[in-house]
Amino acid sequence: MSSGGVYVFVNRNGRRGRAKYGMALPVDVAGEPLTVGNFASACFADLDGDGRGELLCGSFSGELRMWKNVGSAAAPTFDAPQALNVVSTGIVETVQIRPYIADLNQDGIQDLLLGRFDGRIQYLEGEGGGGHYSLRDRGFIEADGRVLDVGMIANPCFGDVTGDDLPDLIVGNRAGFVFVVPALDTSKPILRVANATFRDGNGNGLLDPNEQAELVMGLSNSGGLANNVVGTLEALTPGVRVPRNTLRFTASSGGAGHGVLTASCAVAAAERDASGLCAFVLSLKANGSPVGSPLTFRVGGYVMEDASRTAWVDMDSGDDLDFKNGMLGPIEVPIGFAFPFYGQNHDRLWVDPCGCLHLAPPVDWGTTACMPPDVAYPNGFLAPLWTELYPLGGQVRYVSDGDAPNRRFAVEWRAVAHSNFPGGETATLQAVIEERGVITYRYRSFPHSPRSTVIGLESQDGRDAVTIAPDRIRSLSKGGAITFQPSPK
């Protein structure tokens, strides 16, 4: 409940299928009503295998606690709250945790789903039994090959919605929407586009106007055997055509029916936008039958993913950027290698004290964060935390390290202030770019998100961008990381 109390509605009917509930009864601990602060979210199950149900509760503050049942199954009595033992990286901090308990992997031990404020769902696998219980962090729930994000405040549960005797994921969010993610039958092929690239004449990896190139594709299969895989490819981007749109996939690794399947075909472009981004839809058959829904994918651009397990870059050997002597405009620095970004290579960039990296010389120092994509200036930027940061009391430094072809360049904003940060709080974050085109933003901490904050990136022509929704920015303020992979990765 929003008050933070936990209540039980007892089924007074005693029969399945015709429940009848009485008045709400508060849960007591040591004779006092249990409270966890605002917005309690509780569930009840036998977690440690001793035949008695435990109480698990999340709260607005992000705390997740368990009350062990020291009474009986029929008359539970709860002990003092305990912190859960999480193996591996542990629970990533967030707010408004919504737990759900179920035996997801059918091993007889209860597992845990955590609905998060940022719209994602974390999967923690239960381990133990015989009075002992621990959790192993298995990362975020994925759907269609990507981390599932339902918007603000995910509230998960399971049920057989589609009537195929498989548990479907049901998720509500703050806006009042309910999403159903059908379970996949792993006895059948589950094919996804693993990678797709252009082999073109000028080698920029994009389909330029009036150019013909070879599209090389790879499929991954996480389900049953997939033999005789045939695809029909259609272009969704105006001005792009596929002369021969039937593709026959062959096994390149993992053996026939499993692993990676590859195919290629010619594509051609007439006059079109110079951004080079192309969208396609692929319909597949395997074993003589259609496989799943048509797959839509892009070649070019970036896909954003969680990167919370990546390491912080050591900046001790880096160089300081002297914003403290009144130089508050962007400063040009060498990258140290050719950084590929939307088909163009860059060997230098401009570090903005306001939490942004420009890939072209800025013409207006006073430009504030805009919401991309936008063809108006500024364009071609990386924005780990583009807002009105003020580095005079902090530090901004950069470093380039590694050996080809795995070199990287990193910028760190350390303990920089903001006019809207309360009580003198500061922000510490890093932006890391790699020689292979991958971009990562890492965060130690920053206070609440001001309204004019952008986290993301935008292409040089302003026609394509990837950004974080405002409700997810807050989830990064307590620490975390995101990465941008060339699409498809």
C-alpha positions as CSV (number, residue, x, y, z in Angstrom):
1,M,0.0,0.0,0.0
2,S,1.1,3.6,-0.5
3,S,1.2,4.1,3.3
4,G,3.9,1.4,3.6
5,G,1.8,-1.1,5.6
6,V,1.3,-4.7,4.6
7,Y,-2.2,-6.3,4.9
8,V,-3.7,-9.7,4.4
9,F,-7.2,-10.4,3.0
10,V,-8.1,-13.9,4.2
11,N,-10.2,-16.2,2.0
12,R,-13.2,-16.9,4.1
13,N,-14.9,-19.2,1.6
14,G,-12.4,-22.1,1.7
15,R,-13.1,-23.3,-1.8
16,R,-11.1,-23.0,-4.9
17,G,-12.6,-20.9,-7.7
18,R,-15.0,-19.0,-5.5
19,A,-12.9,-16.9,-3.2
20,K,-14.6,-14.6,-0.7
21,Y,-12.4,-12.2,1.2
22,G,-12.9,-10.6,4.6
23,M,-11.6,-7.4,6.0
24,A,-7.9,-6.3,5.6
25,L,-5.8,-7.5,8.5
26,P,-2.5,-5.8,9.1
27,V,0.6,-8.0,9.3
28,D,2.3,-7.7,12.7
29,V,6.0,-8.2,13.6
30,A,6.7,-8.5,17.3
31,G,3.2,-7.2,18.1
32,E,3.6,-4.1,16.0
33,P,2.1,-3.4,12.5
34,L,4.7,-4.0,9.8
35,T,5.7,-1.0,7.7
36,V,8.4,-0.5,5.1
37,G,7.9,3.2,4.2
38,N,5.8,4.3,1.3
39,F,4.4,2.0,-1.4
40,A,4.9,-1.4,0.0
41,S,4.7,-4.3,-2.5
42,A,4.5,-7.7,-0.8
43,C,4.4,-11.4,-1.8
44,F,4.3,-14.6,0.2
45,A,5.9,-18.0,-0.5
46,D,8.0,-20.8,1.0
47,L,11.5,-19.5,-0.1
48,D,13.8,-21.7,2.0
49,G,11.9,-25.1,1.6
50,D,11.0,-25.6,5.2
51,G,7.3,-25.8,4.6
52,R,6.5,-22.3,6.0
53,G,5.9,-19.3,3.9
54,E,8.1,-16.2,4.1
55,L,7.1,-12.6,3.5
56,L,9.0,-10.6,0.9
57,C,8.5,-6.9,0.5
58,G,9.8,-4.1,-1.6
59,S,9.3,-0.4,-1.0
60,F,9.5,3.1,-2.5
61,S,13.1,3.5,-1.3
62,G,14.3,0.4,-3.2
63,E,14.9,-1.8,-0.2
64,L,14.0,-5.5,-0.5
65,R,13.6,-7.4,2.7
66,M,12.5,-10.8,3.9
67,W,10.6,-11.7,7.1
68,K,11.2,-15.4,8.0
69,N,8.3,-17.3,9.3
70,V,9.1,-18.7,12.7
71,G,5.6,-19.8,13.4
72,S,3.7,-22.5,11.4
73,A,2.3,-22.7,7.9
74,A,-1.3,-22.2,9.2
75,A,-0.4,-19.5,11.8
76,P,2.7,-17.6,10.5
77,T,4.7,-15.5,12.9
78,F,7.4,-13.2,11.4
79,D,10.8,-12.6,12.8
80,A,12.9,-9.4,12.3
81,P,13.6,-8.5,8.7
82,Q,16.6,-10.0,6.9
83,A,18.6,-8.9,3.9
84,L,18.6,-11.4,1.1
85,N,21.8,-13.1,0.1
86,V,22.4,-12.4,-3.5
87,V,25.2,-14.3,-5.3
88,S,27.3,-12.5,-8.0
89,T,26.8,-8.8,-8.6
90,G,23.8,-8.3,-6.3
91,I,20.6,-6.3,-6.8
92,V,21.1,-3.2,-8.8
93,E,19.8,-0.3,-6.8
94,T,16.5,1.3,-7.9
95,V,13.3,2.6,-6.3
96,Q,9.8,1.2,-6.1
97,I,10.7,-2.5,-6.3
98,R,7.8,-4.8,-7.2
99,P,8.7,-8.4,-6.3
100,Y,7.1,-11.5,-7.8
101,I,7.9,-15.1,-6.6
102,A,7.6,-18.1,-8.9
103,D,9.5,-21.3,-9.7
104,L,10.5,-20.0,-13.2
105,N,13.0,-22.7,-14.1
106,Q,11.0,-25.6,-12.6
107,D,13.7,-26.8,-10.2
108,G,11.5,-26.9,-7.1
109,I,13.1,-23.7,-5.7
110,Q,11.3,-20.3,-5.8
111,D,12.8,-17.6,-8.1
112,L,12.3,-13.9,-7.9
113,L,11.4,-11.3,-10.4
114,L,11.9,-7.6,-9.5
115,G,9.8,-5.1,-11.3
116,R,11.9,-1.9,-11.4
117,F,11.0,1.8,-11.5
118,D,12.8,2.2,-14.8
119,G,10.5,-0.3,-16.5
120,R,12.8,-3.3,-16.6
121,I,12.5,-6.6,-14.8
122,Q,15.4,-8.3,-13.0
123,Y,15.6,-12.1,-12.8
124,L,17.1,-13.6,-9.6
125,E,17.4,-17.4,-9.6
126,G,16.6,-19.0,-6.2
127,E,19.1,-21.5,-4.7
128,G,19.1,-23.6,-1.6
129,G,16.4,-25.4,0.4
130,G,16.2,-27.1,3.8
131,G,16.0,-23.8,5.6
132,H,18.5,-21.9,3.5
133,Y,17.8,-19.6,0.6
134,S,20.0,-17.4,-1.6
135,L,19.6,-15.7,-5.0
136,R,21.8,-15.5,-8.1
137,D,21.5,-12.5,-10.2
138,R,20.7,-13.6,-13.8
139,G,20.3,-10.1,-15.3
140,F,17.3,-8.5,-17.0
141,I,14.4,-10.3,-18.6
142,E,14.6,-10.1,-22.4
143,A,11.9,-10.3,-25.1
144,D,12.6,-10.6,-28.8
145,G,16.3,-10.5,-28.2
146,R,16.3,-7.2,-26.2
147,V,15.9,-6.2,-22.6
148,L,12.2,-5.8,-21.9
149,D,11.2,-2.2,-21.0
150,V,7.5,-1.4,-20.3
151,G,8.0,2.2,-19.1
152,M,7.7,3.5,-15.6
153,I,7.2,1.1,-12.7
154,A,7.1,-2.5,-14.0
155,N,4.8,-4.8,-12.0
156,P,5.3,-8.5,-13.2
157,C,3.4,-11.7,-12.8
158,F,2.9,-15.0,-14.8
159,G,-0.2,-16.8,-16.2
160,D,-1.2,-18.8,-19.2
161,V,-2.9,-16.1,-21.2
162,T,-2.5,-17.7,-24.6
163,G,-3.9,-21.1,-23.6
164,D,-0.9,-23.2,-24.7
165,D,0.0,-24.5,-21.2
166,L,3.1,-22.2,-21.2
167,P,3.6,-19.4,-18.6
168,D,3.2,-16.0,-20.2
169,L,4.7,-12.9,-18.7
170,I,2.2,-10.3,-17.7
171,V,3.4,-6.8,-16.8
172,G,1.6,-3.7,-15.7
173,N,3.1,-0.2,-15.6
174,R,2.4,3.2,-14.0
175,A,0.4,4.5,-17.0
176,G,-2.1,1.7,-16.4
177,F,-1.2,-0.4,-19.4
178,V,-0.9,-4.2,-19.2
179,F,1.5,-6.0,-21.5
180,V,1.5,-9.8,-22.3
181,V,4.8,-11.4,-23.4
182,P,3.9,-14.9,-24.7
183,A,6.2,-17.7,-23.7
184,L,8.1,-19.3,-26.5
185,D,8.0,-23.0,-27.3
186,T,11.7,-23.9,-27.2
187,S,11.0,-27.2,-29.0
188,K,10.5,-25.1,-32.1
189,P,13.1,-22.9,-33.9
190,I,13.4,-19.4,-32.3
191,L,15.2,-17.3,-34.9
192,R,16.6,-13.8,-34.4
193,V,18.7,-11.4,-36.5
194,A,22.1,-11.6,-34.9
195,N,24.0,-9.3,-37.3
196,A,23.5,-7.6,-40.6
197,T,26.1,-5.5,-42.5
198,F,26.7,-4.0,-45.9
199,R,29.7,-4.9,-48.0
200,D,29.8,-1.8,-50.2
201,G,32.2,-0.2,-52.7
202,N,33.6,2.6,-50.5
203,G,33.8,0.5,-47.4
204,N,31.8,2.8,-45.1
205,G,29.3,0.1,-44.2
206,L,26.3,2.1,-45.3
207,L,24.1,2.1,-48.4
208,D,24.8,5.4,-50.0
209,P,22.6,7.0,-52.7
210,N,22.8,5.3,-56.1
211,E,25.0,2.5,-54.6
212,Q,24.6,-1.3,-54.8
213,A,25.9,-3.5,-52.0
214,E,25.8,-7.0,-50.6
215,L,23.7,-7.4,-47.4
216,V,25.3,-10.1,-45.3
217,M,23.0,-11.5,-42.5
218,G,23.4,-13.9,-39.6
219,L,20.6,-15.6,-37.6
220,S,20.8,-17.0,-34.2
221,N,18.6,-20.0,-33.1
222,S,17.8,-20.4,-29.4
223,G,15.1,-23.0,-29.9
224,G,14.7,-26.4,-31.6
225,L,16.3,-27.6,-34.8
226,A,16.0,-25.3,-37.8
227,N,16.8,-27.0,-41.1
228,N,16.2,-25.7,-44.6
229,V,15.8,-22.1,-43.4
230,V,14.5,-19.8,-46.2
231,G,13.8,-16.1,-45.8
232,T,11.9,-13.5,-47.8
233,L,13.4,-10.0,-47.5
234,E,11.6,-6.7,-48.1
235,A,13.0,-3.2,-47.8
236,L,11.0,-0.8,-45.6
237,T,13.2,2.3,-46.4
238,P,12.0,4.3,-49.4
239,G,14.4,4.2,-52.3
240,V,15.9,0.9,-51.3
241,R,15.1,-2.3,-53.2
242,V,16.0,-6.0,-53.0
243,P,16.2,-7.4,-56.6
244,R,16.2,-11.0,-55.5
245,N,14.5,-11.2,-52.2
246,T,14.7,-15.0,-51.4
247,L,17.5,-15.9,-49.0
248,R,18.7,-19.5,-48.2
249,F,20.5,-19.7,-44.9
250,T,23.3,-22.1,-44.2
251,A,25.0,-23.1,-41.0
252,S,28.3,-21.3,-40.3
253,S,28.8,-22.4,-36.7
254,G,27.1,-24.8,-34.2
255,G,26.2,-27.4,-36.8
256,A,23.2,-27.8,-38.9
257,G,19.9,-26.7,-37.2
258,H,21.7,-24.9,-34.3
259,G,24.1,-22.0,-33.9
260,V,24.5,-19.2,-36.4
261,L,22.9,-19.3,-39.9
262,T,24.2,-16.9,-42.6
263,A,23.0,-15.7,-46.0
264,S,23.6,-12.7,-48.3
265,C,21.8,-10.9,-51.1
266,A,22.2,-7.8,-53.3
267,V,20.5,-4.5,-52.3
268,A,20.4,-1.3,-54.3
269,A,19.6,2.3,-53.5
270,A,18.3,5.1,-55.7
271,E,18.2,8.8,-54.5
272,R,17.5,8.7,-50.8
273,D,18.5,10.3,-47.5
274,A,22.2,10.4,-47.0
275,S,22.0,9.0,-43.5
276,G,22.5,5.5,-44.8
277,L,20.1,3.9,-42.4
278,C,18.0,1.0,-43.9
279,A,15.1,-0.9,-42.5
280,F,14.1,-4.4,-43.6
281,V,11.5,-7.0,-42.7
282,L,12.4,-10.7,-43.0
283,S,9.8,-13.6,-43.1
284,L,11.3,-17.0,-42.3
285,K,10.5,-20.7,-42.9
286,A,12.3,-23.6,-41.3
287,N,11.6,-27.3,-41.7
288,G,9.0,-26.4,-44.3
289,S,6.8,-24.3,-42.0
290,P,6.7,-20.5,-41.1
291,V,8.7,-19.5,-38.1
292,G,7.4,-16.9,-35.7
293,S,6.4,-13.4,-36.7
294,P,8.3,-11.4,-39.4
295,L,11.5,-9.9,-38.1
296,T,12.1,-6.2,-38.5
297,F,15.7,-4.9,-38.3
298,R,17.9,-2.0,-39.3
299,V,21.3,-1.8,-40.8
300,G,23.1,1.3,-39.4
301,G,22.5,3.3,-36.3
302,Y,22.7,2.0,-32.7
303,V,20.9,-0.2,-30.2
304,M,21.0,0.7,-26.5
305,E,21.6,-2.0,-23.9
306,D,22.2,-2.3,-20.2
307,A,25.9,-2.5,-19.2
308,S,25.8,-2.4,-15.4
309,R,28.5,-5.1,-15.1
310,T,31.2,-3.1,-17.0
311,A,34.2,-1.8,-15.1
312,W,34.9,1.9,-14.3
313,V,37.9,3.2,-16.4
314,D,41.0,4.2,-14.4
315,M,41.6,7.9,-15.2
316,D,44.7,8.4,-13.1
317,S,47.0,8.5,-16.2
318,G,44.6,10.9,-18.0
319,D,45.0,14.6,-19.0
320,D,43.0,17.4,-17.3
321,L,40.9,19.7,-19.4
322,D,41.4,23.2,-18.1
323,F,37.9,24.5,-17.7
324,K,38.8,26.1,-14.3
325,N,40.5,29.1,-15.9
326,G,37.4,30.4,-17.5
327,M,37.4,28.2,-20.6
328,L,33.8,27.0,-20.4
329,G,33.4,26.3,-24.1
330,P,34.1,22.8,-25.6
331,I,37.8,21.9,-25.9
332,E,39.1,19.9,-28.9
333,V,41.1,16.7,-28.1
334,P,42.5,13.9,-30.2
335,I,40.8,10.5,-29.9
336,G,43.9,8.5,-30.8
337,F,42.3,6.3,-33.4
338,A,39.6,6.5,-36.1
339,F,36.3,6.2,-34.3
340,P,33.5,5.0,-36.7
341,F,30.1,6.7,-36.2
342,Y,27.2,6.4,-38.6
343,G,29.6,5.6,-41.5
344,Q,32.1,8.4,-40.9
345,N,35.4,8.1,-39.1
346,H,36.4,10.7,-36.5
347,D,39.9,11.2,-35.1
348,R,39.1,14.1,-32.8
349,L,36.1,15.4,-30.8
350,W,35.2,18.4,-28.6
351,V,34.6,17.9,-24.9
352,D,31.7,20.0,-23.6
353,P,31.8,20.8,-19.9
354,C,28.0,20.3,-19.9
355,G,28.3,16.5,-20.2
356,C,28.4,16.2,-24.0
357,L,30.9,15.1,-26.7
358,H,30.7,16.9,-30.1
359,L,32.0,15.2,-33.2
360,A,32.2,18.5,-35.2
361,P,33.4,21.9,-34.1
362,P,30.6,23.6,-32.1
363,V,29.5,26.9,-33.4
364,D,27.5,28.0,-30.4
365,W,29.0,27.6,-26.9
366,G,25.7,28.4,-25.2
367,T,23.6,25.7,-26.9
368,T,21.6,23.8,-24.3
369,A,20.5,20.2,-24.6
370,C,17.9,19.5,-27.3
371,M,15.7,16.4,-27.6
372,P,17.0,14.4,-30.6
373,P,16.5,13.5,-33.3
374,D,16.4,17.0,-34.7
375,V,18.0,18.2,-38.0
376,A,18.6,21.6,-36.5
377,Y,21.9,22.4,-34.9
378,P,23.6,20.8,-32.9
379,N,24.1,17.4,-34.6
380,G,26.6,14.6,-34.3
381,F,27.0,14.3,-30.6
382,L,27.3,11.8,-27.7
383,A,25.4,12.9,-24.6
384,P,26.2,10.9,-21.4
385,L,24.5,13.7,-19.3
386,W,23.9,16.8,-21.3
387,T,22.6,19.4,-18.9
388,E,23.9,22.6,-17.3
389,L,26.9,21.1,-15.6
390,Y,29.4,23.5,-14.1
391,P,32.9,22.0,-13.7
392,L,34.7,24.8,-11.9
393,G,34.6,23.0,-8.6
394,G,35.2,19.6,-10.1
395,Q,37.4,18.0,-12.7
396,V,37.1,16.9,-16.4
397,R,39.8,14.6,-17.8
398,Y,40.4,12.2,-20.7
399,V,42.5,9.2,-21.5
400,S,43.2,7.1,-24.6
401,D,44.6,3.6,-24.1
402,G,44.7,0.0,-25.5
403,D,46.2,-1.5,-28.7
404,A,44.7,-1.7,-32.2
405,P,42.1,-2.8,-33.0
406,N,40.8,-2.6,-29.4
407,R,41.7,1.0,-28.4
408,R,39.4,3.1,-26.4
409,F,39.0,6.8,-25.4
410,A,37.3,7.9,-22.2
411,V,36.2,11.2,-20.7
412,E,35.3,11.6,-17.0
413,W,33.3,14.4,-15.4
414,R,34.2,14.1,-11.7
415,A,32.3,15.9,-8.9
416,V,30.9,18.5,-11.3
417,A,28.1,20.7,-10.0
418,H,24.8,21.9,-11.5
419,S,22.8,25.0,-10.7
420,N,19.7,22.8,-10.0
421,F,21.5,20.1,-7.9
422,P,20.3,20.4,-4.3
423,G,22.6,20.9,-1.3
424,G,25.8,21.2,-3.3
425,E,25.5,17.7,-4.7
426,T,27.7,16.8,-7.7
427,A,27.8,14.4,-10.6
428,T,30.5,11.8,-11.6
429,L,30.2,9.9,-14.9
430,Q,32.3,8.6,-17.8
431,A,31.8,8.3,-21.6
432,V,33.9,5.6,-23.3
433,I,34.2,5.1,-27.0
434,E,35.8,2.1,-28.6
435,E,37.7,1.6,-31.9
436,R,35.0,-0.9,-33.0
437,G,32.3,1.7,-32.7
438,V,30.8,0.7,-29.3
439,I,29.9,3.6,-26.9
440,T,29.4,3.2,-23.1
441,Y,28.2,5.7,-20.5
442,R,29.0,4.9,-16.8
443,Y,27.6,6.6,-13.7
444,R,28.8,6.8,-10.2
445,S,26.1,9.2,-9.0
446,F,24.2,12.3,-9.9
447,P,21.2,14.0,-8.1
448,H,17.7,14.1,-9.5
449,S,17.4,14.7,-13.2
450,P,16.8,18.4,-14.2
451,R,14.2,18.8,-16.9
452,S,16.6,19.8,-19.6
453,T,18.7,16.6,-19.5
454,V,19.5,14.4,-22.4
455,I,21.2,11.0,-22.3
456,G,21.8,9.4,-25.7
457,L,23.4,10.2,-29.1
458,E,22.5,11.7,-32.5
459,S,23.8,11.1,-36.0
460,Q,25.7,13.8,-37.9
461,D,22.7,14.8,-40.0
462,G,20.3,14.8,-37.1
463,R,18.0,12.2,-38.7
464,D,18.7,9.3,-36.3
465,A,19.1,9.2,-32.5
466,V,18.9,6.9,-29.5
467,T,17.9,8.5,-26.2
468,I,16.8,7.4,-22.7
469,A,13.3,8.2,-21.6
470,P,13.1,10.7,-18.7
471,D,11.8,8.1,-16.3
472,R,14.9,5.9,-16.9
473,I,17.3,8.7,-16.3
474,R,16.5,8.6,-12.6
475,S,17.4,4.9,-12.4
476,L,21.0,5.7,-13.5
477,S,21.5,8.4,-10.9
478,K,22.4,5.8,-8.2
479,G,25.0,4.2,-10.4
480,G,24.9,2.0,-13.5
481,A,25.9,1.9,-17.1
482,I,24.4,1.7,-20.6
483,T,26.1,0.8,-23.9
484,F,25.3,1.7,-27.5
485,Q,26.1,-1.1,-30.0
486,P,26.1,-0.6,-33.8
487,S,22.8,-2.0,-35.1
488,P,22.4,-4.9,-35.4
489,K,25.3,-5.8,-33.1
